[in-house]
Amino acid sequence: MDPLIAQHFDIIEAMRGTSNEALVTAVRAHLPASAEAYRTLYNRRFGARVHSA
């Protein structure tokens, strides 16, 4: 199973429980990987953008 999908299941399972800490941990584990996946898909679709300072 794709790691991002597995993380979604972890988040859902944590939501079913009673521990807010477990939910926070699951979401925090998911955010960096999901952000990177979003950037990758965006760049594939629209091309990478060069940021200037």
ModelCIF file with pLDDT and N, C-alpha, C, O atoms, coordinates in Angstrom:
data_MODEL
#
_entry.id   MODEL 
#
_entity.id                         1 
_entity.type                       polymer 
_entity.pdbx_number_of_molecules   1 
#
_entity_poly.entity_id                      1 
_entity_poly.type                           'polypeptide(L)' 
_entity_poly.nstd_linkage                   no 
_entity_poly.nstd_monomer                   no 
_entity_poly.pdbx_seq_one_letter_code       MDPLIAQHFDIIEAMRGTSNEALVTAVRAHLPASAEAYRTLYNRRFGARVHSA 
_entity_poly.pdbx_seq_one_letter_code_can   MDPLIAQHFDIIEAMRGTSNEALVTAVRAHLPASAEAYRTLYNRRFGARVHSA 
_entity_poly.pdbx_strand_id                 A 
#
loop_
_entity_poly_seq.entity_id 
_entity_poly_seq.num 
_entity_poly_seq.mon_id 
_entity_poly_seq.hetero 
1 1  MET n 
1 2  ASP n 
1 3  PRO n 
1 4  LEU n 
1 5  ILE n 
1 6  ALA n 
1 7  GLN n 
1 8  HIS n 
1 9  PHE n 
1 10 ASP n 
1 11 ILE n 
1 12 ILE n 
1 13 GLU n 
1 14 ALA n 
1 15 MET n 
1 16 ARG n 
1 17 GLY n 
1 18 THR n 
1 19 SER n 
1 20 ASN n 
1 21 GLU n 
1 22 ALA n 
1 23 LEU n 
1 24 VAL n 
1 25 THR n 
1 26 ALA n 
1 27 VAL n 
1 28 ARG n 
1 29 ALA n 
1 30 HIS n 
1 31 LEU n 
1 32 PRO n 
1 33 ALA n 
1 34 SER n 
1 35 ALA n 
1 36 GLU n 
1 37 ALA n 
1 38 TYR n 
1 39 ARG n 
1 40 THR n 
1 41 LEU n 
1 42 TYR n 
1 43 ASN n 
1 44 ARG n 
1 45 ARG n 
1 46 PHE n 
1 47 GLY n 
1 48 ALA n 
1 49 ARG n 
1 50 VAL n 
1 51 HIS n 
1 52 SER n 
1 53 ALA n 
#
_struct_asym.id          A 
_struct_asym.entity_id   1 
#
loop_
_ma_qa_metric.id 
_ma_qa_metric.mode 
_ma_qa_metric.name 
_ma_qa_metric.software_group_id 
_ma_qa_metric.type 
1 global pLDDT . pLDDT 
2 local  pLDDT . pLDDT 
#
_ma_qa_metric_global.metric_id      1 
_ma_qa_metric_global.metric_value   88.79 
_ma_qa_metric_global.model_id       1 
_ma_qa_metric_global.ordinal_id     1 
#
loop_
_ma_qa_metric_local.label_asym_id 
_ma_qa_metric_local.label_comp_id 
_ma_qa_metric_local.label_seq_id 
_ma_qa_metric_local.metric_id 
_ma_qa_metric_local.metric_value 
_ma_qa_metric_local.model_id 
_ma_qa_metric_local.ordinal_id 
A MET 1  2 84.00 1 1  
A ASP 2  2 87.00 1 2  
A PRO 3  2 87.00 1 3  
A LEU 4  2 86.00 1 4  
A ILE 5  2 91.00 1 5  
A ALA 6  2 93.00 1 6  
A GLN 7  2 93.00 1 7  
A HIS 8  2 93.00 1 8  
A PHE 9  2 96.00 1 9  
A ASP 10 2 95.00 1 10 
A ILE 11 2 95.00 1 11 
A ILE 12 2 96.00 1 12 
A GLU 13 2 96.00 1 13 
A ALA 14 2 96.00 1 14 
A MET 15 2 96.00 1 15 
A ARG 16 2 97.00 1 16 
A GLY 17 2 95.00 1 17 
A THR 18 2 92.00 1 18 
A SER 19 2 94.00 1 19 
A ASN 20 2 95.00 1 20 
A GLU 21 2 96.00 1 21 
A ALA 22 2 95.00 1 22 
A LEU 23 2 95.00 1 23 
A VAL 24 2 96.00 1 24 
A THR 25 2 95.00 1 25 
A ALA 26 2 94.00 1 26 
A VAL 27 2 94.00 1 27 
A ARG 28 2 94.00 1 28 
A ALA 29 2 92.00 1 29 
A HIS 30 2 90.00 1 30 
A LEU 31 2 90.00 1 31 
A PRO 32 2 91.00 1 32 
A ALA 33 2 86.00 1 33 
A SER 34 2 87.00 1 34 
A ALA 35 2 89.00 1 35 
A GLU 36 2 89.00 1 36 
A ALA 37 2 87.00 1 37 
A TYR 38 2 88.00 1 38 
A ARG 39 2 91.00 1 39 
A THR 40 2 91.00 1 40 
A LEU 41 2 91.00 1 41 
A TYR 42 2 92.00 1 42 
A ASN 43 2 92.00 1 43 
A ARG 44 2 92.00 1 44 
A ARG 45 2 92.00 1 45 
A PHE 46 2 91.00 1 46 
A GLY 47 2 86.00 1 47 
A ALA 48 2 73.00 1 48 
A ARG 49 2 69.00 1 49 
A VAL 50 2 62.00 1 50 
A HIS 51 2 63.00 1 51 
A SER 52 2 58.00 1 52 
A ALA 53 2 58.00 1 53 
#
loop_
_atom_site.group_PDB 
_atom_site.id 
_atom_site.type_symbol 
_atom_site.label_atom_id 
_atom_site.label_alt_id 
_atom_site.label_comp_id 
_atom_site.label_asym_id 
_atom_site.label_entity_id 
_atom_site.label_seq_id 
_atom_site.pdbx_PDB_ins_code 
_atom_site.Cartn_x 
_atom_site.Cartn_y 
_atom_site.Cartn_z 
_atom_site.occupancy 
_atom_site.B_iso_or_equiv 
_atom_site.pdbx_formal_charge 
_atom_site.auth_seq_id 
_atom_site.auth_comp_id 
_atom_site.auth_asym_id 
_atom_site.auth_atom_id 
_atom_site.pdbx_PDB_model_num 
ATOM 1   N N  . MET A 1 1  ? 0.849   -1.177 0.000   1.00 84.00 ? 1  MET A N  1 
ATOM 2   C CA . MET A 1 1  ? 0.000   0.000  0.000   1.00 84.00 ? 1  MET A CA 1 
ATOM 3   C C  . MET A 1 1  ? 0.895   1.241  0.000   1.00 84.00 ? 1  MET A C  1 
ATOM 4   O O  . MET A 1 1  ? 1.937   1.278  0.655   1.00 84.00 ? 1  MET A O  1 
ATOM 5   N N  . ASP A 1 2  ? 0.468   2.236  -0.739  1.00 87.00 ? 2  ASP A N  1 
ATOM 6   C CA . ASP A 1 2  ? 1.179   3.514  -0.793  1.00 87.00 ? 2  ASP A CA 1 
ATOM 7   C C  . ASP A 1 2  ? 1.270   4.117  0.614   1.00 87.00 ? 2  ASP A C  1 
ATOM 8   O O  . ASP A 1 2  ? 0.279   4.130  1.344   1.00 87.00 ? 2  ASP A O  1 
ATOM 9   N N  . PRO A 1 3  ? 2.443   4.614  0.996   1.00 87.00 ? 3  PRO A N  1 
ATOM 10  C CA . PRO A 1 3  ? 2.612   5.179  2.343   1.00 87.00 ? 3  PRO A CA 1 
ATOM 11  C C  . PRO A 1 3  ? 1.645   6.323  2.647   1.00 87.00 ? 3  PRO A C  1 
ATOM 12  O O  . PRO A 1 3  ? 1.174   6.437  3.779   1.00 87.00 ? 3  PRO A O  1 
ATOM 13  N N  . LEU A 1 4  ? 1.341   7.164  1.674   1.00 86.00 ? 4  LEU A N  1 
ATOM 14  C CA . LEU A 1 4  ? 0.403   8.267  1.921   1.00 86.00 ? 4  LEU A CA 1 
ATOM 15  C C  . LEU A 1 4  ? -1.002  7.744  2.210   1.00 86.00 ? 4  LEU A C  1 
ATOM 16  O O  . LEU A 1 4  ? -1.708  8.276  3.067   1.00 86.00 ? 4  LEU A O  1 
ATOM 17  N N  . ILE A 1 5  ? -1.395  6.707  1.494   1.00 91.00 ? 5  ILE A N  1 
ATOM 18  C CA . ILE A 1 5  ? -2.712  6.110  1.732   1.00 91.00 ? 5  ILE A CA 1 
ATOM 19  C C  . ILE A 1 5  ? -2.745  5.462  3.106   1.00 91.00 ? 5  ILE A C  1 
ATOM 20  O O  . ILE A 1 5  ? -3.729  5.588  3.834   1.00 91.00 ? 5  ILE A O  1 
ATOM 21  N N  . ALA A 1 6  ? -1.674  4.771  3.460   1.00 93.00 ? 6  ALA A N  1 
ATOM 22  C CA . ALA A 1 6  ? -1.597  4.155  4.788   1.00 93.00 ? 6  ALA A CA 1 
ATOM 23  C C  . ALA A 1 6  ? -1.705  5.228  5.875   1.00 93.00 ? 6  ALA A C  1 
ATOM 24  O O  . ALA A 1 6  ? -2.336  5.008  6.909   1.00 93.00 ? 6  ALA A O  1 
ATOM 25  N N  . GLN A 1 7  ? -1.087  6.388  5.638   1.00 93.00 ? 7  GLN A N  1 
ATOM 26  C CA . GLN A 1 7  ? -1.180  7.471  6.619   1.00 93.00 ? 7  GLN A CA 1 
ATOM 27  C C  . GLN A 1 7  ? -2.612  7.975  6.748   1.00 93.00 ? 7  GLN A C  1 
ATOM 28  O O  . GLN A 1 7  ? -3.036  8.345  7.843   1.00 93.00 ? 7  GLN A O  1 
ATOM 29  N N  . HIS A 1 8  ? -3.356  7.995  5.657   1.00 93.00 ? 8  HIS A N  1 
ATOM 30  C CA . HIS A 1 8  ? -4.765  8.388  5.745   1.00 93.00 ? 8  HIS A CA 1 
ATOM 31  C C  . HIS A 1 8  ? -5.539  7.418  6.636   1.00 93.00 ? 8  HIS A C  1 
ATOM 32  O O  . HIS A 1 8  ? -6.365  7.830  7.450   1.00 93.00 ? 8  HIS A O  1 
ATOM 33  N N  . PHE A 1 9  ? -5.262  6.139  6.472   1.00 96.00 ? 9  PHE A N  1 
ATOM 34  C CA . PHE A 1 9  ? -5.927  5.152  7.320   1.00 96.00 ? 9  PHE A CA 1 
ATOM 35  C C  . PHE A 1 9  ? -5.527  5.320  8.788   1.00 96.00 ? 9  PHE A C  1 
ATOM 36  O O  . PHE A 1 9  ? -6.348  5.134  9.686   1.00 96.00 ? 9  PHE A O  1 
ATOM 37  N N  . ASP A 1 10 ? -4.269  5.671  9.022   1.00 95.00 ? 10 ASP A N  1 
ATOM 38  C CA . ASP A 1 10 ? -3.821  5.939  10.396  1.00 95.00 ? 10 ASP A CA 1 
ATOM 39  C C  . ASP A 1 10 ? -4.577  7.125  10.986  1.00 95.00 ? 10 ASP A C  1 
ATOM 40  O O  . ASP A 1 10 ? -4.971  7.094  12.152  1.00 95.00 ? 10 ASP A O  1 
ATOM 41  N N  . ILE A 1 11 ? -4.779  8.163  10.188  1.00 95.00 ? 11 ILE A N  1 
ATOM 42  C CA . ILE A 1 11 ? -5.509  9.341  10.657  1.00 95.00 ? 11 ILE A CA 1 
ATOM 43  C C  . ILE A 1 11 ? -6.958  8.975  10.970  1.00 95.00 ? 11 ILE A C  1 
ATOM 44  O O  . ILE A 1 11 ? -7.496  9.379  12.002  1.00 95.00 ? 11 ILE A O  1 
ATOM 45  N N  . ILE A 1 12 ? -7.581  8.217  10.086  1.00 96.00 ? 12 ILE A N  1 
ATOM 46  C CA . ILE A 1 12 ? -8.974  7.801  10.314  1.00 96.00 ? 12 ILE A CA 1 
ATOM 47  C C  . ILE A 1 12 ? -9.080  6.966  11.578  1.00 96.00 ? 12 ILE A C  1 
ATOM 48  O O  . ILE A 1 12 ? -9.993  7.158  12.381  1.00 96.00 ? 12 ILE A O  1 
ATOM 49  N N  . GLU A 1 13 ? -8.155  6.048  11.753  1.00 96.00 ? 13 GLU A N  1 
ATOM 50  C CA . GLU A 1 13 ? -8.168  5.203  12.956  1.00 96.00 ? 13 GLU A CA 1 
ATOM 51  C C  . GLU A 1 13 ? -7.990  6.055  14.208  1.00 96.00 ? 13 GLU A C  1 
ATOM 52  O O  . GLU A 1 13 ? -8.650  5.816  15.219  1.00 96.00 ? 13 GLU A O  1 
ATOM 53  N N  . ALA A 1 14 ? -7.113  7.035  14.147  1.00 96.00 ? 14 ALA A N  1 
ATOM 54  C CA . ALA A 1 14 ? -6.911  7.915  15.301  1.00 96.00 ? 14 ALA A CA 1 
ATOM 55  C C  . ALA A 1 14 ? -8.165  8.737  15.589  1.00 96.00 ? 14 ALA A C  1 
ATOM 56  O O  . ALA A 1 14 ? -8.469  9.021  16.748  1.00 96.00 ? 14 ALA A O  1 
ATOM 57  N N  . MET A 1 15 ? -8.889  9.119  14.546  1.00 96.00 ? 15 MET A N  1 
ATOM 58  C CA . MET A 1 15 ? -10.132 9.877  14.739  1.00 96.00 ? 15 MET A CA 1 
ATOM 59  C C  . MET A 1 15 ? -11.206 9.030  15.415  1.00 96.00 ? 15 MET A C  1 
ATOM 60  O O  . MET A 1 15 ? -12.069 9.556  16.118  1.00 96.00 ? 15 MET A O  1 
ATOM 61  N N  . ARG A 1 16 ? -11.150 7.735  15.201  1.00 97.00 ? 16 ARG A N  1 
ATOM 62  C CA . ARG A 1 16 ? -12.117 6.835  15.830  1.00 97.00 ? 16 ARG A CA 1 
ATOM 63  C C  . ARG A 1 16 ? -11.821 6.625  17.310  1.00 97.00 ? 16 ARG A C  1 
ATOM 64  O O  . ARG A 1 16 ? -12.695 6.225  18.080  1.00 97.00 ? 16 ARG A O  1 
ATOM 65  N N  . GLY A 1 17 ? -10.583 6.897  17.695  1.00 95.00 ? 17 GLY A N  1 
ATOM 66  C CA . GLY A 1 17 ? -10.179 6.680  19.080  1.00 95.00 ? 17 GLY A CA 1 
ATOM 67  C C  . GLY A 1 17 ? -10.509 7.869  19.964  1.00 95.00 ? 17 GLY A C  1 
ATOM 68  O O  . GLY A 1 17 ? -11.252 8.772  19.579  1.00 95.00 ? 17 GLY A O  1 
ATOM 69  N N  . THR A 1 18 ? -9.945  7.845  21.138  1.00 92.00 ? 18 THR A N  1 
ATOM 70  C CA . THR A 1 18 ? -10.215 8.902  22.117  1.00 92.00 ? 18 THR A CA 1 
ATOM 71  C C  . THR A 1 18 ? -8.979  9.728  22.437  1.00 92.00 ? 18 THR A C  1 
ATOM 72  O O  . THR A 1 18 ? -9.035  10.628 23.275  1.00 92.00 ? 18 THR A O  1 
ATOM 73  N N  . SER A 1 19 ? -7.875  9.434  21.785  1.00 94.00 ? 19 SER A N  1 
ATOM 74  C CA . SER A 1 19 ? -6.634  10.125 22.087  1.00 94.00 ? 19 SER A CA 1 
ATOM 75  C C  . SER A 1 19 ? -6.368  11.234 21.064  1.00 94.00 ? 19 SER A C  1 
ATOM 76  O O  . SER A 1 19 ? -6.076  10.970 19.898  1.00 94.00 ? 19 SER A O  1 
ATOM 77  N N  . ASN A 1 20 ? -6.476  12.479 21.532  1.00 95.00 ? 20 ASN A N  1 
ATOM 78  C CA . ASN A 1 20 ? -6.121  13.592 20.655  1.00 95.00 ? 20 ASN A CA 1 
ATOM 79  C C  . ASN A 1 20 ? -4.642  13.536 20.287  1.00 95.00 ? 20 ASN A C  1 
ATOM 80  O O  . ASN A 1 20 ? -4.255  13.925 19.185  1.00 95.00 ? 20 ASN A O  1 
ATOM 81  N N  . GLU A 1 21 ? -3.828  13.057 21.203  1.00 96.00 ? 21 GLU A N  1 
ATOM 82  C CA . GLU A 1 21 ? -2.390  12.954 20.948  1.00 96.00 ? 21 GLU A CA 1 
ATOM 83  C C  . GLU A 1 21 ? -2.103  12.011 19.777  1.00 96.00 ? 21 GLU A C  1 
ATOM 84  O O  . GLU A 1 21 ? -1.232  12.286 18.952  1.00 96.00 ? 21 GLU A O  1 
ATOM 85  N N  . ALA A 1 22 ? -2.830  10.915 19.711  1.00 95.00 ? 22 ALA A N  1 
ATOM 86  C CA . ALA A 1 22 ? -2.648  9.968  18.606  1.00 95.00 ? 22 ALA A CA 1 
ATOM 87  C C  . ALA A 1 22 ? -3.034  10.616 17.277  1.00 95.00 ? 22 ALA A C  1 
ATOM 88  O O  . ALA A 1 22 ? -2.368  10.396 16.266  1.00 95.00 ? 22 ALA A O  1 
ATOM 89  N N  . LEU A 1 23 ? -4.093  11.403 17.272  1.00 95.00 ? 23 LEU A N  1 
ATOM 90  C CA . LEU A 1 23 ? -4.519  12.085 16.055  1.00 95.00 ? 23 LEU A CA 1 
ATOM 91  C C  . LEU A 1 23 ? -3.487  13.123 15.627  1.00 95.00 ? 23 LEU A C  1 
ATOM 92  O O  . LEU A 1 23 ? -3.132  13.195 14.450  1.00 95.00 ? 23 LEU A O  1 
ATOM 93  N N  . VAL A 1 24 ? -3.010  13.913 16.557  1.00 96.00 ? 24 VAL A N  1 
ATOM 94  C CA . VAL A 1 24 ? -2.008  14.927 16.250  1.00 96.00 ? 24 VAL A CA 1 
ATOM 95  C C  . VAL A 1 24 ? -0.743  14.264 15.696  1.00 96.00 ? 24 VAL A C  1 
ATOM 96  O O  . VAL A 1 24 ? -0.156  14.747 14.728  1.00 96.00 ? 24 VAL A O  1 
ATOM 97  N N  . THR A 1 25 ? -0.339  13.178 16.306  1.00 95.00 ? 25 THR A N  1 
ATOM 98  C CA . THR A 1 25 ? 0.855   12.457 15.844  1.00 95.00 ? 25 THR A CA 1 
ATOM 99  C C  . THR A 1 25 ? 0.656   11.942 14.425  1.00 95.00 ? 25 THR A C  1 
ATOM 100 O O  . THR A 1 25 ? 1.561   12.052 13.597  1.00 95.00 ? 25 THR A O  1 
ATOM 101 N N  . ALA A 1 26 ? -0.512  11.382 14.131  1.00 94.00 ? 26 ALA A N  1 
ATOM 102 C CA . ALA A 1 26 ? -0.789  10.837 12.799  1.00 94.00 ? 26 ALA A CA 1 
ATOM 103 C C  . ALA A 1 26 ? -0.806  11.942 11.744  1.00 94.00 ? 26 ALA A C  1 
ATOM 104 O O  . ALA A 1 26 ? -0.266  11.769 10.652  1.00 94.00 ? 26 ALA A O  1 
ATOM 105 N N  . VAL A 1 27 ? -1.419  13.067 12.069  1.00 94.00 ? 27 VAL A N  1 
ATOM 106 C CA . VAL A 1 27 ? -1.481  14.171 11.113  1.00 94.00 ? 27 VAL A CA 1 
ATOM 107 C C  . VAL A 1 27 ? -0.092  14.772 10.895  1.00 94.00 ? 27 VAL A C  1 
ATOM 108 O O  . VAL A 1 27 ? 0.288   15.065 9.762   1.00 94.00 ? 27 VAL A O  1 
ATOM 109 N N  . ARG A 1 28 ? 0.654   14.951 11.964  1.00 94.00 ? 28 ARG A N  1 
ATOM 110 C CA . ARG A 1 28 ? 2.011   15.502 11.823  1.00 94.00 ? 28 ARG A CA 1 
ATOM 111 C C  . ARG A 1 28 ? 2.903   14.590 10.999  1.00 94.00 ? 28 ARG A C  1 
ATOM 112 O O  . ARG A 1 28 ? 3.753   15.072 10.250  1.00 94.00 ? 28 ARG A O  1 
ATOM 113 N N  . ALA A 1 29 ? 2.729   13.301 11.122  1.00 92.00 ? 29 ALA A N  1 
ATOM 114 C CA . ALA A 1 29 ? 3.518   12.352 10.328  1.00 92.00 ? 29 ALA A CA 1 
ATOM 115 C C  . ALA A 1 29 ? 3.152   12.453 8.844   1.00 92.00 ? 29 ALA A C  1 
ATOM 116 O O  . ALA A 1 29 ? 3.993   12.233 7.972   1.00 92.00 ? 29 ALA A O  1 
ATOM 117 N N  . HIS A 1 30 ? 1.912   12.781 8.575   1.00 90.00 ? 30 HIS A N  1 
ATOM 118 C CA . HIS A 1 30 ? 1.411   12.822 7.209   1.00 90.00 ? 30 HIS A CA 1 
ATOM 119 C C  . HIS A 1 30 ? 1.766   14.114 6.472   1.00 90.00 ? 30 HIS A C  1 
ATOM 120 O O  . HIS A 1 30 ? 2.002   14.078 5.264   1.00 90.00 ? 30 HIS A O  1 
ATOM 121 N N  . LEU A 1 31 ? 1.810   15.224 7.149   1.00 90.00 ? 31 LEU A N  1 
ATOM 122 C CA . LEU A 1 31 ? 1.939   16.519 6.475   1.00 90.00 ? 31 LEU A CA 1 
ATOM 123 C C  . LEU A 1 31 ? 3.179   16.671 5.589   1.00 90.00 ? 31 LEU A C  1 
ATOM 124 O O  . LEU A 1 31 ? 3.036   17.092 4.441   1.00 90.00 ? 31 LEU A O  1 
ATOM 125 N N  . PRO A 1 32 ? 4.373   16.355 6.057   1.00 91.00 ? 32 PRO A N  1 
ATOM 126 C CA . PRO A 1 32 ? 5.538   16.554 5.163   1.00 91.00 ? 32 PRO A CA 1 
ATOM 127 C C  . PRO A 1 32 ? 5.460   15.716 3.889   1.00 91.00 ? 32 PRO A C  1 
ATOM 128 O O  . PRO A 1 32 ? 5.762   16.210 2.802   1.00 91.00 ? 32 PRO A O  1 
ATOM 129 N N  . ALA A 1 33 ? 5.065   14.476 4.013   1.00 86.00 ? 33 ALA A N  1 
ATOM 130 C CA . ALA A 1 33 ? 4.990   13.599 2.838   1.00 86.00 ? 33 ALA A CA 1 
ATOM 131 C C  . ALA A 1 33 ? 3.880   14.041 1.888   1.00 86.00 ? 33 ALA A C  1 
ATOM 132 O O  . ALA A 1 33 ? 4.053   13.987 0.671   1.00 86.00 ? 33 ALA A O  1 
ATOM 133 N N  . SER A 1 34 ? 2.746   14.474 2.427   1.00 87.00 ? 34 SER A N  1 
ATOM 134 C CA . SER A 1 34 ? 1.659   14.901 1.554   1.00 87.00 ? 34 SER A CA 1 
ATOM 135 C C  . SER A 1 34 ? 2.004   16.200 0.846   1.00 87.00 ? 34 SER A C  1 
ATOM 136 O O  . SER A 1 34 ? 1.649   16.379 -0.319  1.00 87.00 ? 34 SER A O  1 
ATOM 137 N N  . ALA A 1 35 ? 2.689   17.109 1.528   1.00 89.00 ? 35 ALA A N  1 
ATOM 138 C CA . ALA A 1 35 ? 3.099   18.362 0.896   1.00 89.00 ? 35 ALA A CA 1 
ATOM 139 C C  . ALA A 1 35 ? 4.071   18.087 -0.243  1.00 89.00 ? 35 ALA A C  1 
ATOM 140 O O  . ALA A 1 35 ? 3.967   18.694 -1.309  1.00 89.00 ? 35 ALA A O  1 
ATOM 141 N N  . GLU A 1 36 ? 5.005   17.185 -0.027  1.00 89.00 ? 36 GLU A N  1 
ATOM 142 C CA . GLU A 1 36 ? 5.975   16.843 -1.069  1.00 89.00 ? 36 GLU A CA 1 
ATOM 143 C C  . GLU A 1 36 ? 5.274   16.179 -2.259  1.00 89.00 ? 36 GLU A C  1 
ATOM 144 O O  . GLU A 1 36 ? 5.596   16.473 -3.410  1.00 89.00 ? 36 GLU A O  1 
ATOM 145 N N  . ALA A 1 37 ? 4.330   15.296 -1.991  1.00 87.00 ? 37 ALA A N  1 
ATOM 146 C CA . ALA A 1 37 ? 3.589   14.638 -3.067  1.00 87.00 ? 37 ALA A CA 1 
ATOM 147 C C  . ALA A 1 37 ? 2.789   15.666 -3.866  1.00 87.00 ? 37 ALA A C  1 
ATOM 148 O O  . ALA A 1 37 ? 2.721   15.587 -5.092  1.00 87.00 ? 37 ALA A O  1 
ATOM 149 N N  . TYR A 1 38 ? 2.188   16.628 -3.171  1.00 88.00 ? 38 TYR A N  1 
ATOM 150 C CA . TYR A 1 38 ? 1.436   17.680 -3.858  1.00 88.00 ? 38 TYR A CA 1 
ATOM 151 C C  . TYR A 1 38 ? 2.364   18.488 -4.766  1.00 88.00 ? 38 TYR A C  1 
ATOM 152 O O  . TYR A 1 38 ? 2.023   18.750 -5.920  1.00 88.00 ? 38 TYR A O  1 
ATOM 153 N N  . ARG A 1 39 ? 3.529   18.882 -4.256  1.00 91.00 ? 39 ARG A N  1 
ATOM 154 C CA . ARG A 1 39 ? 4.481   19.647 -5.061  1.00 91.00 ? 39 ARG A CA 1 
ATOM 155 C C  . ARG A 1 39 ? 4.933   18.853 -6.296  1.00 91.00 ? 39 ARG A C  1 
ATOM 156 O O  . ARG A 1 39 ? 5.040   19.405 -7.391  1.00 91.00 ? 39 ARG A O  1 
ATOM 157 N N  . THR A 1 40 ? 5.190   17.581 -6.111  1.00 91.00 ? 40 THR A N  1 
ATOM 158 C CA . THR A 1 40 ? 5.614   16.734 -7.227  1.00 91.00 ? 40 THR A CA 1 
ATOM 159 C C  . THR A 1 40 ? 4.530   16.674 -8.299  1.00 91.00 ? 40 THR A C  1 
ATOM 160 O O  . THR A 1 40 ? 4.821   16.843 -9.484  1.00 91.00 ? 40 THR A O  1 
ATOM 161 N N  . LEU A 1 41 ? 3.292   16.437 -7.895  1.00 91.00 ? 41 LEU A N  1 
ATOM 162 C CA . LEU A 1 41 ? 2.196   16.362 -8.864  1.00 91.00 ? 41 LEU A CA 1 
ATOM 163 C C  . LEU A 1 41 ? 1.960   17.709 -9.537  1.00 91.00 ? 41 LEU A C  1 
ATOM 164 O O  . LEU A 1 41 ? 1.701   17.764 -10.740 1.00 91.00 ? 41 LEU A O  1 
ATOM 165 N N  . TYR A 1 42 ? 2.046   18.785 -8.779  1.00 92.00 ? 42 TYR A N  1 
ATOM 166 C CA . TYR A 1 42 ? 1.880   20.117 -9.332  1.00 92.00 ? 42 TYR A CA 1 
ATOM 167 C C  . TYR A 1 42 ? 2.945   20.387 -10.385 1.00 92.00 ? 42 TYR A C  1 
ATOM 168 O O  . TYR A 1 42 ? 2.642   20.869 -11.476 1.00 92.00 ? 42 TYR A O  1 
ATOM 169 N N  . ASN A 1 43 ? 4.196   20.073 -10.052 1.00 92.00 ? 43 ASN A N  1 
ATOM 170 C CA . ASN A 1 43 ? 5.299   20.306 -10.987 1.00 92.00 ? 43 ASN A CA 1 
ATOM 171 C C  . ASN A 1 43 ? 5.165   19.453 -12.247 1.00 92.00 ? 43 ASN A C  1 
ATOM 172 O O  . ASN A 1 43 ? 5.526   19.898 -13.336 1.00 92.00 ? 43 ASN A O  1 
ATOM 173 N N  . ARG A 1 44 ? 4.657   18.245 -12.108 1.00 92.00 ? 44 ARG A N  1 
ATOM 174 C CA . ARG A 1 44 ? 4.425   17.414 -13.293 1.00 92.00 ? 44 ARG A CA 1 
ATOM 175 C C  . ARG A 1 44 ? 3.366   18.025 -14.199 1.00 92.00 ? 44 ARG A C  1 
ATOM 176 O O  . ARG A 1 44 ? 3.479   17.996 -15.424 1.00 92.00 ? 44 ARG A O  1 
ATOM 177 N N  . ARG A 1 45 ? 2.347   18.573 -13.576 1.00 92.00 ? 45 ARG A N  1 
ATOM 178 C CA . ARG A 1 45 ? 1.241   19.121 -14.362 1.00 92.00 ? 45 ARG A CA 1 
ATOM 179 C C  . ARG A 1 45 ? 1.553   20.493 -14.956 1.00 92.00 ? 45 ARG A C  1 
ATOM 180 O O  . ARG A 1 45 ? 1.250   20.759 -16.119 1.00 92.00 ? 45 ARG A O  1 
ATOM 181 N N  . PHE A 1 46 ? 2.164   21.364 -14.142 1.00 91.00 ? 46 PHE A N  1 
ATOM 182 C CA . PHE A 1 46 ? 2.344   22.747 -14.562 1.00 91.00 ? 46 PHE A CA 1 
ATOM 183 C C  . PHE A 1 46 ? 3.807   23.136 -14.781 1.00 91.00 ? 46 PHE A C  1 
ATOM 184 O O  . PHE A 1 46 ? 4.091   24.232 -15.263 1.00 91.00 ? 46 PHE A O  1 
ATOM 185 N N  . GLY A 1 47 ? 4.721   22.258 -14.435 1.00 86.00 ? 47 GLY A N  1 
ATOM 186 C CA . GLY A 1 47 ? 6.130   22.578 -14.557 1.00 86.00 ? 47 GLY A CA 1 
ATOM 187 C C  . GLY A 1 47 ? 6.629   23.287 -13.302 1.00 86.00 ? 47 GLY A C  1 
ATOM 188 O O  . GLY A 1 47 ? 5.881   23.987 -12.619 1.00 86.00 ? 47 GLY A O  1 
ATOM 189 N N  . ALA A 1 48 ? 7.903   23.086 -13.024 1.00 73.00 ? 48 ALA A N  1 
ATOM 190 C CA . ALA A 1 48 ? 8.494   23.709 -11.841 1.00 73.00 ? 48 ALA A CA 1 
ATOM 191 C C  . ALA A 1 48 ? 8.620   25.207 -12.083 1.00 73.00 ? 48 ALA A C  1 
ATOM 192 O O  . ALA A 1 48 ? 8.923   25.651 -13.190 1.00 73.00 ? 48 ALA A O  1 
ATOM 193 N N  . ARG A 1 49 ? 8.384   25.963 -11.043 1.00 69.00 ? 49 ARG A N  1 
ATOM 194 C CA . ARG A 1 49 ? 8.523   27.412 -11.129 1.00 69.00 ? 49 ARG A CA 1 
ATOM 195 C C  . ARG A 1 49 ? 9.791   27.837 -10.424 1.00 69.00 ? 49 ARG A C  1 
ATOM 196 O O  . ARG A 1 49 ? 10.159  27.280 -9.389  1.00 69.00 ? 49 ARG A O  1 
ATOM 197 N N  . VAL A 1 50 ? 10.437  28.798 -10.974 1.00 62.00 ? 50 VAL A N  1 
ATOM 198 C CA . VAL A 1 50 ? 11.639  29.347 -10.362 1.00 62.00 ? 50 VAL A CA 1 
ATOM 199 C C  . VAL A 1 50 ? 11.225  30.518 -9.495  1.00 62.00 ? 50 VAL A C  1 
ATOM 200 O O  . VAL A 1 50 ? 10.565  31.445 -9.963  1.00 62.00 ? 50 VAL A O  1 
ATOM 201 N N  . HIS A 1 51 ? 11.618  30.473 -8.215  1.00 63.00 ? 51 HIS A N  1 
ATOM 202 C CA . HIS A 1 51 ? 11.290  31.556 -7.296  1.00 63.00 ? 51 HIS A CA 1 
ATOM 203 C C  . HIS A 1 51 ? 12.453  32.522 -7.223  1.00 63.00 ? 51 HIS A C  1 
ATOM 204 O O  . HIS A 1 51 ? 13.602  32.117 -7.046  1.00 63.00 ? 51 HIS A O  1 
ATOM 205 N N  . SER A 1 52 ? 12.152  33.786 -7.357  1.00 58.00 ? 52 SER A N  1 
ATOM 206 C CA . SER A 1 52 ? 13.206  34.787 -7.205  1.00 58.00 ? 52 SER A CA 1 
ATOM 207 C C  . SER A 1 52 ? 13.002  35.552 -5.913  1.00 58.00 ? 52 SER A C  1 
ATOM 208 O O  . SER A 1 52 ? 11.871  35.772 -5.478  1.00 58.00 ? 52 SER A O  1 
ATOM 209 N N  . ALA A 1 53 ? 14.094  35.950 -5.311  1.00 58.00 ? 53 ALA A N  1 
ATOM 210 C CA . ALA A 1 53 ? 14.010  36.656 -4.042  1.00 58.00 ? 53 ALA A CA 1 
ATOM 211 C C  . ALA A 1 53 ? 14.026  38.148 -4.245  1.00 58.00 ? 53 ALA A C  1 
ATOM 212 O O  . ALA A 1 53 ? 13.962  38.904 -3.275  1.00 58.00 ? 53 ALA A O  1 
#
